[in-house]
Amino acid sequence: MISRFDISARPSSEEIRRIAASTEGDFTLLYTKPTELQFVDRALERMVQVAEYTGAAMVYADHFNRVGELVTEAPVIDYQAGALRDDFDFGGVQLYRSSALREAAARMTEDYKYAGLYDLRLKVSQKGSLVHINEYLYFEVETDTRKSGEKLFDYVDPRNREVQIEMERACTGHLRDIGALLRPPFRDVDLSEGEFRYEASVVIPCRNRVRTIADAIRSALGQKTDFPYNVIVVDDHSTDGTVDEIRRFTGDPRLVFIQQGPGYHAIGGNWNAAIAHPDCGRFALQLDSDDVYSDENTVQRFVDAFRAQKAAMIIGTYRITDFDLNTIPPGVIDHREWTDDNGMNNALRINGLGAPRGFWTPLLRRIGFPVVKYGEDYAVALRICREYRIGRIYDVMYNCRRWDDNSDASLSVEKTNLNNTYKDRIRTWELQARMRMLKG
């Protein structure tokens, strides 16, 4: 027997406990969408069957989306230990083993207004498995039809601040329960370590950015500092005229041009080439090839922040703009959810830590970037904050241009799923490393 409850996507702890107390079936179905739900033939029997085969505490499945008359496939991804995002997409249907639901609900001692379901699935995952059935078992009406690039910043929308605080509390409690919660103090860094010709390097990795690379280079070379700095442009075998644009600036002795040959380098590999260069500065500062700094003082502010905060990494604040640098929603992204006491833990819940990013080069050379096109900076930031302080600058330093050629402007569901799976895997590895470190 299955008991069904229709709930919001963000129910309270009280509602979850009430469901746990009133469910009568061996399984409890929670449907989190406000729209019509239609199952394919024998779908519920199949979900129960897989739950029985696997002993799962909860199962969820791929489904179909309806938008008007259009029906599309909506595959979801496998759950793993690092899938700590509170916006992990299970689809609208979650089928819990009722005994697991009641046991987890009994351990829900916090009273959340919005994070009840998130707290439930974290607690269920501590003692049971969450199994993905990669079969299309139901239809639901899609209510969020925005492009992937328009959804990226939902979690930093100030209107969601109260929700995010609760989600952070729930995640922090989960990390404590599983032995993965970090606490300061951090390891100190000796920022005077090593000999460097330049105090800072602006690193610009690029591939096929003929429309924007000149803007990025001009922005980097136009900085005013009280120390020597340079600009390292790493071109990943562009084929569209990007190299010709870069060569227009090679008369400036501050420009270091690294031209990658054929082969697979990706963004991570291009960063590794930059930081390995003998003229890389003491601090390596990010500038994407389609973005520009907000003013001529960004590099100076980075270095001043490193010196004042004695951090191994500094993350600034950016403004979302269109191609012509007009501000567009959601505007300024400052990631004020970060705190010195808990930022390193909350970093496992959110999908990014902000931009622009600056790194202390000696540590960055020891860690290195994964050679991937997506998530390389997030992986490095997680590794750094495991042991070292990450500093923040809450003034706007960077204009992040959103346009059709952005790598995440409008991704297919398959590409979005690949990206999310990889970031969840990064979190899983980092979670395992932290648990091992805390065990000594």
C-alpha positions as CSV (number, residue, x, y, z in Angstrom):
1,M,0.0,0.0,0.0
2,I,1.2,3.5,-0.9
3,S,0.2,6.7,0.9
4,R,0.3,9.8,-1.2
5,F,0.8,13.4,0.0
6,D,1.0,16.5,-2.2
7,I,3.3,19.0,-0.7
8,S,5.2,22.2,-1.7
9,A,8.8,22.0,-2.9
10,R,9.8,23.6,0.5
11,P,7.6,22.2,3.2
12,S,8.2,22.8,6.9
13,S,9.7,20.3,9.3
14,E,6.3,20.3,11.1
15,E,4.6,19.2,7.8
16,I,7.1,16.4,7.3
17,R,6.7,15.1,10.8
18,R,2.9,15.2,10.4
19,I,3.2,13.1,7.2
20,A,5.4,10.6,9.0
21,A,2.9,10.3,11.8
22,S,-0.1,9.8,9.5
23,T,1.2,7.7,6.7
24,E,-0.3,4.2,6.7
25,G,1.2,2.4,3.7
26,D,4.5,0.5,3.4
27,F,5.6,3.3,1.1
28,T,4.9,7.1,1.1
29,L,4.8,9.1,-2.1
30,L,5.6,12.8,-1.9
31,Y,4.6,14.9,-4.9
32,T,6.3,18.3,-4.8
33,K,4.7,20.0,-7.8
34,P,1.5,22.1,-7.9
35,T,0.5,20.7,-11.3
36,E,-1.2,17.5,-12.6
37,L,0.7,14.2,-12.2
38,Q,0.1,11.3,-14.6
39,F,1.9,7.9,-14.2
40,V,2.7,5.6,-17.1
41,D,1.3,2.1,-16.9
42,R,2.4,0.2,-13.8
43,A,4.8,3.0,-12.8
44,L,4.1,2.8,-9.1
45,E,4.5,-1.0,-9.1
46,R,7.8,-0.6,-10.8
47,M,9.0,1.9,-8.3
48,V,8.1,-0.4,-5.4
49,Q,9.7,-3.3,-7.2
50,V,13.0,-1.5,-7.5
51,A,12.8,-0.3,-3.9
52,E,12.3,-3.9,-2.9
53,Y,15.1,-5.2,-5.1
54,T,17.6,-2.7,-3.8
55,G,16.4,-2.1,-0.2
56,A,16.3,1.6,-1.0
57,A,15.1,4.1,1.5
58,M,13.8,6.3,-1.3
59,V,13.5,5.9,-5.1
60,Y,12.9,8.5,-7.8
61,A,12.7,8.3,-11.6
62,D,13.1,10.0,-14.9
63,H,9.9,11.5,-16.3
64,F,8.4,13.5,-19.1
65,N,7.8,17.3,-19.0
66,R,4.7,18.9,-20.6
67,V,4.8,22.5,-21.8
68,G,1.6,23.1,-23.5
69,E,1.2,20.4,-26.2
70,L,5.0,19.7,-26.2
71,V,6.2,16.7,-24.3
72,T,10.0,16.3,-23.7
73,E,12.1,13.8,-21.8
74,A,13.4,14.9,-18.4
75,P,16.1,12.6,-17.2
76,V,17.6,13.1,-13.8
77,I,20.9,12.0,-12.3
78,D,22.1,9.5,-9.8
79,Y,22.3,10.6,-6.1
80,Q,25.7,10.3,-4.4
81,A,27.2,11.3,-1.1
82,G,28.3,14.7,-2.5
83,A,24.9,15.5,-3.9
84,L,24.3,18.1,-1.2
85,R,22.7,20.8,-3.3
86,D,19.3,21.7,-1.8
87,D,18.1,22.1,-5.5
88,F,19.1,18.5,-6.5
89,D,16.5,17.6,-9.1
90,F,14.6,14.4,-8.1
91,G,11.7,15.3,-10.3
92,G,8.3,15.8,-8.6
93,V,7.9,12.3,-7.3
94,Q,9.8,10.9,-4.3
95,L,8.8,7.4,-3.1
96,Y,10.0,6.8,0.5
97,R,10.0,3.6,2.4
98,S,7.7,4.6,5.2
99,S,9.8,3.0,7.9
100,A,12.8,5.1,6.7
101,L,10.7,8.2,6.5
102,R,9.5,7.8,10.1
103,E,12.9,7.0,11.4
104,A,14.4,10.1,9.7
105,A,11.5,12.3,10.8
106,A,12.1,11.3,14.4
107,R,15.6,12.7,14.1
108,M,14.4,16.0,12.7
109,T,14.9,18.0,15.8
110,E,15.2,21.4,14.1
111,D,12.1,23.4,13.1
112,Y,12.5,24.7,9.6
113,K,10.0,26.7,7.8
114,Y,11.3,25.9,4.3
115,A,14.0,23.2,4.7
116,G,11.8,20.3,5.9
117,L,12.1,18.2,2.8
118,Y,15.8,18.9,2.4
119,D,16.5,17.9,6.0
120,L,14.4,14.8,5.5
121,R,16.4,13.5,2.5
122,L,19.7,14.3,4.1
123,K,18.7,12.3,7.2
124,V,17.3,9.4,5.1
125,S,20.6,9.3,3.1
126,Q,22.6,8.8,6.3
127,K,21.1,5.4,6.9
128,G,19.7,4.3,3.5
129,S,20.2,4.6,-0.2
130,L,18.4,7.0,-2.6
131,V,18.1,5.1,-5.9
132,H,17.5,6.6,-9.3
133,I,15.3,4.6,-11.7
134,N,16.5,5.6,-15.1
135,E,13.1,4.8,-16.7
136,Y,10.5,7.4,-17.7
137,L,7.6,6.6,-15.3
138,Y,5.4,9.7,-15.2
139,F,4.4,13.0,-16.8
140,E,4.4,16.4,-15.0
141,V,3.8,19.9,-16.2
142,E,7.0,22.0,-16.4
143,T,6.6,25.3,-14.7
144,D,10.1,26.7,-14.9
145,T,10.9,27.2,-18.6
146,R,13.9,29.5,-18.2
147,K,17.2,28.8,-20.0
148,S,19.9,27.1,-17.9
149,G,21.9,30.4,-17.7
150,E,18.9,32.2,-16.2
151,K,18.6,29.7,-13.3
152,L,22.2,29.8,-12.2
153,F,21.8,32.6,-9.6
154,D,18.6,31.6,-7.9
155,Y,20.4,30.6,-4.8
156,V,22.0,34.0,-4.3
157,D,18.8,36.0,-5.0
158,P,18.4,38.2,-1.9
159,R,14.7,37.4,-1.9
160,N,15.6,33.8,-1.1
161,R,17.9,34.7,1.8
162,E,15.7,33.3,4.6
163,V,15.4,30.1,2.7
164,Q,19.2,29.8,2.1
165,I,19.9,30.4,5.8
166,E,17.7,27.4,6.6
167,M,19.3,25.2,3.9
168,E,22.7,26.0,5.3
169,R,21.7,25.1,8.8
170,A,20.3,21.7,7.6
171,C,23.4,21.0,5.5
172,T,25.7,21.9,8.5
173,G,23.8,19.6,10.7
174,H,24.2,16.8,8.2
175,L,27.9,17.3,7.9
176,R,28.2,17.2,11.7
177,D,26.2,13.9,11.8
178,I,28.4,12.2,9.3
179,G,31.7,13.5,10.7
180,A,32.6,15.9,7.9
181,L,32.1,19.3,9.6
182,L,35.1,21.6,9.5
183,R,35.9,24.3,12.1
184,P,38.5,27.0,12.2
185,P,41.3,27.8,12.8
186,F,42.8,27.5,9.4
187,R,46.4,26.8,8.4
188,D,48.5,30.0,8.1
189,V,50.1,30.9,4.8
190,D,53.4,32.7,4.4
191,L,52.7,35.1,1.6
192,S,56.3,36.0,1.2
193,E,57.2,32.4,0.2
194,G,59.2,32.1,-3.1
195,E,60.8,34.5,-5.5
196,F,58.6,36.2,-8.0
197,R,59.4,38.8,-10.7
198,Y,55.8,40.0,-10.6
199,E,53.5,40.4,-7.6
200,A,50.4,39.4,-9.6
201,S,49.4,37.9,-12.9
202,V,46.0,38.3,-14.6
203,V,45.3,34.9,-16.1
204,I,43.0,34.8,-19.2
205,P,42.4,31.3,-20.7
206,C,40.6,31.4,-24.0
207,R,39.4,29.5,-26.9
208,N,37.5,31.0,-29.9
209,R,36.7,34.3,-28.3
210,V,37.4,36.6,-31.2
211,R,34.6,39.0,-30.3
212,T,35.6,39.5,-26.7
213,I,39.3,38.7,-26.1
214,A,40.5,42.2,-26.9
215,D,38.2,43.7,-24.4
216,A,39.5,41.3,-21.7
217,I,43.1,42.1,-22.5
218,R,42.6,45.8,-22.5
219,S,40.9,45.6,-19.2
220,A,43.8,43.6,-17.7
221,L,46.5,45.8,-19.1
222,G,44.7,49.0,-18.0
223,Q,45.1,48.3,-14.3
224,K,46.9,50.7,-11.9
225,T,49.1,49.2,-9.2
226,D,52.0,50.1,-6.9
227,F,53.7,46.8,-7.8
228,P,54.8,45.1,-11.1
229,Y,52.1,42.8,-12.6
230,N,51.7,41.1,-15.9
231,V,48.9,39.4,-18.0
232,I,49.1,35.8,-19.1
233,V,46.9,34.9,-22.0
234,V,46.6,31.1,-22.7
235,D,45.0,30.3,-26.0
236,D,43.7,26.8,-26.4
237,H,44.2,26.3,-30.1
238,S,41.6,28.8,-31.3
239,T,40.5,28.6,-34.9
240,D,38.4,31.8,-35.3
241,G,40.9,34.7,-35.4
242,T,41.3,34.9,-31.6
243,V,45.1,34.5,-31.9
244,D,45.3,37.5,-34.3
245,E,43.5,39.6,-31.8
246,I,45.9,38.5,-29.0
247,R,48.9,39.3,-31.1
248,R,47.8,43.0,-31.4
249,F,48.9,43.3,-27.8
250,T,52.2,41.5,-27.8
251,G,54.2,44.7,-28.1
252,D,53.4,45.3,-24.4
253,P,56.1,43.7,-22.4
254,R,53.6,42.9,-19.6
255,L,51.8,40.4,-21.9
256,V,52.8,36.8,-21.8
257,F,51.2,34.8,-24.6
258,I,51.1,31.0,-24.2
259,Q,49.8,29.2,-27.3
260,Q,48.6,25.7,-26.7
261,G,49.0,23.1,-29.4
262,P,46.5,20.5,-30.5
263,G,45.2,18.2,-27.9
264,Y,42.9,18.4,-24.9
265,H,43.7,21.1,-22.4
266,A,40.4,22.6,-21.3
267,I,40.1,25.5,-18.9
268,G,41.9,23.6,-16.2
269,G,44.8,22.7,-18.4
270,N,45.2,26.3,-19.6
271,W,45.3,27.5,-16.0
272,N,48.0,24.9,-15.2
273,A,50.1,26.2,-18.1
274,A,49.8,29.8,-16.8
275,I,50.7,29.1,-13.2
276,A,53.6,26.9,-14.3
277,H,55.1,29.7,-16.4
278,P,58.3,31.1,-14.7
279,D,56.8,34.7,-15.0
280,C,53.6,33.9,-13.2
281,G,53.2,36.3,-10.3
282,R,52.9,35.6,-6.6
283,F,49.1,35.9,-7.0
284,A,47.2,34.5,-10.0
285,L,44.0,36.5,-10.7
286,Q,41.1,35.3,-12.8
287,L,39.7,37.1,-15.8
288,D,37.5,35.1,-18.2
289,S,37.9,35.8,-21.9
290,D,34.5,37.3,-22.3
291,D,34.4,39.5,-19.2
292,V,36.1,42.7,-18.0
293,Y,37.2,44.1,-14.7
294,S,34.9,46.8,-13.3
295,D,37.6,49.4,-13.1
296,E,41.3,50.0,-13.1
297,N,41.9,49.2,-9.5
298,T,40.8,45.5,-9.4
299,V,44.3,44.0,-9.4
300,Q,45.5,46.4,-6.6
301,R,42.4,45.5,-4.5
302,F,43.1,41.8,-4.9
303,V,46.7,42.1,-3.7
304,D,45.7,44.5,-0.8
305,A,43.1,41.9,0.3
306,F,45.6,39.1,0.2
307,R,48.0,41.1,2.4
308,A,45.3,42.3,4.8
309,Q,43.3,39.0,5.2
310,K,46.3,36.6,5.0
311,A,44.3,34.2,2.9
312,A,45.3,31.6,0.3
313,M,42.4,32.6,-2.0
314,I,40.4,35.8,-2.4
315,I,37.0,35.9,-4.0
316,G,35.4,39.2,-5.1
317,T,32.0,40.4,-6.2
318,Y,30.7,40.7,-9.7
319,R,27.8,42.3,-11.7
320,I,25.8,40.5,-14.3
321,T,25.6,42.5,-17.5
322,D,24.6,42.1,-21.1
323,F,27.2,42.2,-23.9
324,D,27.3,46.0,-23.8
325,L,27.9,46.0,-20.0
326,N,24.4,47.1,-19.1
327,T,23.3,45.6,-15.8
328,I,20.7,42.8,-16.0
329,P,19.0,40.8,-13.4
330,P,19.9,39.6,-10.8
331,G,22.5,42.4,-10.9
332,V,25.3,42.2,-8.2
333,I,26.3,38.8,-7.0
334,D,28.3,39.1,-3.7
335,H,27.8,35.7,-2.0
336,R,27.3,37.3,1.4
337,E,26.2,33.9,2.6
338,W,29.9,33.2,3.1
339,T,31.1,33.4,6.7
340,D,34.5,32.7,8.1
341,D,33.1,30.2,10.6
342,N,31.0,28.2,8.2
343,G,31.8,29.2,4.6
344,M,34.0,26.1,4.1
345,N,31.1,23.8,5.0
346,N,28.3,25.7,3.1
347,A,30.6,25.5,0.1
348,L,29.6,21.9,-0.3
349,R,25.9,22.9,-0.6
350,I,26.1,25.7,-3.2
351,N,27.2,25.4,-6.8
352,G,29.8,28.1,-6.8
353,L,31.7,30.5,-4.6
354,G,31.7,33.7,-6.7
355,A,34.1,35.7,-8.9
356,P,36.5,37.0,-9.6
357,R,38.9,34.6,-8.0
358,G,42.5,35.2,-6.9
359,F,44.9,32.5,-5.8
360,W,48.2,32.4,-3.9
361,T,50.4,30.9,-6.6
362,P,52.7,28.6,-4.4
363,L,49.7,26.7,-3.1
364,L,48.0,26.7,-6.4
365,R,51.0,25.1,-8.0
366,R,50.9,22.3,-5.4
367,I,47.2,21.6,-5.9
368,G,46.8,22.1,-9.6
369,F,43.6,22.4,-11.6
370,P,41.7,19.3,-12.8
371,V,41.9,19.3,-16.6
372,V,38.2,19.9,-17.3
373,K,36.1,22.5,-19.1
374,Y,33.7,23.0,-16.2
375,G,34.0,23.1,-12.4
376,E,37.8,23.3,-12.3
377,D,37.7,26.5,-10.1
378,Y,35.1,25.1,-7.8
379,A,37.2,22.0,-7.2
380,V,40.3,24.1,-6.3
381,A,38.3,26.3,-4.0
382,L,36.9,23.4,-2.1
383,R,40.4,22.0,-1.7
384,I,41.8,25.3,-0.5
385,C,39.0,25.9,2.1
386,R,39.4,22.5,3.5
387,E,42.6,23.8,5.3
388,Y,43.1,27.5,4.4
389,R,41.3,30.7,4.7
390,I,39.4,32.1,1.8
391,G,39.0,35.9,1.9
392,R,36.3,38.0,0.5
393,I,35.9,41.4,-1.2
394,Y,32.3,42.6,-1.3
395,D,32.9,45.5,-3.7
396,V,32.1,45.0,-7.3
397,M,35.3,44.1,-9.1
398,Y,34.1,42.3,-12.2
399,N,31.5,42.6,-15.0
400,C,30.3,39.1,-16.0
401,R,28.8,39.4,-19.5
402,R,25.9,37.1,-20.3
403,W,25.5,36.5,-24.0
404,D,24.5,33.6,-26.3
405,D,28.1,32.3,-26.6
406,N,28.5,31.9,-22.8
407,S,29.4,28.3,-22.0
408,D,26.3,27.9,-19.7
409,A,23.8,30.3,-21.4
410,S,21.4,27.7,-22.7
411,L,22.4,24.1,-22.0
412,S,20.5,21.0,-23.0
413,V,19.2,18.8,-20.2
414,E,21.9,16.2,-21.0
415,K,24.7,18.8,-20.7
416,T,23.2,20.2,-17.5
417,N,23.0,16.7,-16.1
418,L,26.7,16.1,-17.0
419,N,27.8,19.3,-15.3
420,N,25.7,18.6,-12.2
421,T,27.0,15.0,-12.0
422,Y,30.6,16.2,-12.2
423,K,30.1,18.9,-9.5
424,D,28.4,16.3,-7.3
425,R,31.4,14.0,-7.8
426,I,33.8,16.8,-6.9
427,R,31.8,17.3,-3.7
428,T,31.8,13.6,-3.0
429,W,35.6,13.4,-3.3
430,E,36.0,16.5,-1.1
431,L,33.5,15.1,1.5
432,Q,35.5,11.9,1.6
433,A,38.8,13.8,2.0
434,R,37.4,15.9,4.9
435,M,36.1,12.8,6.7
436,R,39.5,11.1,6.4
437,M,41.3,14.2,7.5
438,L,39.0,14.6,10.6
439,K,39.5,11.0,11.5
440,G,43.2,11.7,11.6
